[in-house]
Amino acid sequence: MCFGSKEPRGDGDAPSRPAQLQQSNHDGSNDKKSSYNAPPSRPPQQQPARRQDEYAPPAGPPPGQASRVAAAPPADDFAPPPGPPPGQASRPSAAPVDDFAPPPGPPPGQAPRSSAPNDDYAPPAGPPPSYSGGGSGSGDYGPPPGPPPKLHDWETAVPDNSLLPPPPSLFSGWDRSPVNNATEDEAKAGTDWCNQYPINPSMNVQDNEATRHAIQNGNFNLQKPPQFRGELTREADGSWKGETTKKSPDTCIVSFPPVYAANLHQPREPGQKFTAYYEVHIARDNRKEVSLALGFTAMPYPHFRLPGWHRGSLGVHGDDGHRYVNDMWGGKELLDSNYRLKPGGKYGLGMNFVRKDGVYDGAPAKDLFDVEVFFTENGRIVASWDLHEETDAEQDLPVVGLEGDYDLSAAIGSFNAVKFEVVFNPARWAWSR
């Protein structure tokens, strides 16, 4: 800051007065004053007009800087040059704070828009790429035109389950029969007997005219067990009449030749079927409880045990109405908990062996045939099950011997007092094929 006037001094002007400096407090008051005597003025001819400005910078802008507008205030001498930065297109006059804003217009490669300035970078007009048609507003992204796809009619595909039969009792095995049960010692004796005498695949039935004629006409023999108590008589029409006494022990009567001989009856072609079947007619004057069982068994079988209790055998027991397949416990219900064989009823047991498609002779027996077991009452099938049905691994034992690769004999079990007739002749069956 200069203390002297910028105007040149005249020859007749009075000398300069000493300058007084005032020291002020922070609150702006001048409580203290200090003064000094300025040096004496030089003669006018030896002093320049502005003595205090002798060492001021030369007038004008620094070297190399373009002339600035004369009207600009001194404090703006070193401000950046006017105009946009180098390489940036000239912008229209705007507020100084916008000198370095992005250049006007859309980004490179984007078509210019005609909307308001704050919409310069909005998405382009029109529907998204690959979207065709559509109305305006909220309908632009609505469902495609046309009716909706046809819905699956599940009510037709899945029938009302109230019309379906009840599911099979796969895991409803009984630990004990609700009526008569053999002792644990008898069960163990039967197991030991089976371990001592394993089943044989074939009884070596001769394939000749006499054998075929006997089987076709029901000309079977029945072997009476040693402990059998009662009468067993062969009839001329291909049947046998039997009667046991009260408190008779458990016995198993078996047929020969077998009703299913593997070398004669085993189906050879895919889809071919063979049915092994026979009936037992209960006398009308029999007591209310029918102490008899119908079954099939591979040979040999313990003669002091009922069919269905051990390996290679199955049976339906009349006193409890249960079915047994290699089961020494309580079996499974044939129909329901109330079903029993009755006096005067005609009951039959059969097995259907059907050759599977695409199998070969060396395959395991369970892979060769579909085996269905069925039970008839007075000529009508009232129950059936798949021999290879899903079973409980902890309760059910294998069905080896019953799958079509072993000979199977009719097995009629009796105990206590019962009167019956075994019918092998198809002409006398209540059921017809």
C-alpha positions, 0 to 999 in steps of 0.5 A: 500500500502506498502512503503518498498521493499518486498525483505529481507534486508542483514546484510551489507545493509545501513540503510533506507533513509528517505521517502519523500512525495510529495503533488501534485496539482489537475493538477498533478504538484508538486509545494509543497513538504513536508518531514519528517524524518522516524524513525531510523532503528532498528538493523537488528537483531530486525526488520523483513524483511518486517517491513511495512507488519507486520499486513497484512492479511495472505496469501491465500484465506479466510477460507472456500474458495476453492483455486483460480487459482494462475494466477488470479489478486489480485483484483479478490480474492473475485469474485464468484466461477467459474462455473454456479450457483448451480443447473444449468447445466454446459454451454459451455464456453462462454462470462462471461456476458452469465453466467446467461442466460437461459439454452440452448435448447427449453422450457420444453415440446417443441420439439427441433428445428434445426433452428438458435439459435435466433429461439429457441422459434419460433412456431413449424413447420407445420400448426396450430392444426386442420388445414389440407392440404393446400399449401405453403406460402400465400395459407396455409390459403386460402379458402377451396377447392371446388367451392363457395356456390351457391348464392341466385338468388334474381333477380328470387325471387324478380320480377321487381317491374315495372311489379307490380300494384301500391300500394294501396292508404292506407293513401290517404284519401280526406278531401273533395270530389272534386265535391259535398259535404254535409253541416256540419249541414247535417253531424252532423244531420246524426251523431246524428241520428246514436247515437240515433238509434244504428245498430241491429245485425239482422233484424230477417229474417225468415228462410223459403222457401219463404225467400230463394226463394225470395233472390235466384231470386232477389225478393227484395223490395226497401224502398223509403225514405220520401224525395225522389223526383222522381219515383221508380218502381218495374219490374217483372224480379227482378229489379227496375227502378228509376229516380230523379228530378233535385236538389233532396236532398241526399237520401238512398234507402235500400233493404228488405230482406237484401242481406246478412242475417247473420243467413242464409248466414254466412259461417259455415265451414273453407274456405266456402264463401258467396258472396253478390252482386247486380248491378246498370245500368245507363241510356244512356240518363243520364246527364254526371255526375252520381249522384248515389252511390252503397253501403251496410249498416247495419240497421237502416241507416239515409235515408237522407245520402249517403251510406258509410258516417256513421257507418256500411256502405260502398259505391262507389260514382259515381260523384267523383269515391271515395270509402267510409267506415264510412267516412264523409269526402272525401273518398279514390280513387277507381282507380285513380283521373280521375275515374268516373261512366259514362252514359250507364255503368253497375256497380256492388258492391259485398262482399265476406265473407270467413270463416277463419280456426281454429276460433270459434263462440265466436270470434270477427267478424273480427277474423271470416271472411276474407272480400273482397269488389269488384267493377265491370264495365260492367261485369269485376272486376276493383277494390277490397280491404280488409275490414280490410286493414291497415288504418290511425288511425287519419282518418279512423273509425271502420268497425263494422257491415260490418264484417259478423256478421250483416245483410246487405242491399243493399243501393243505394244513389241518389242526384240531377237528375239521371236515373238508374236501380237496378238489383237483378236478377243474370240472368240479371247481366253483371258479372257472378260468 
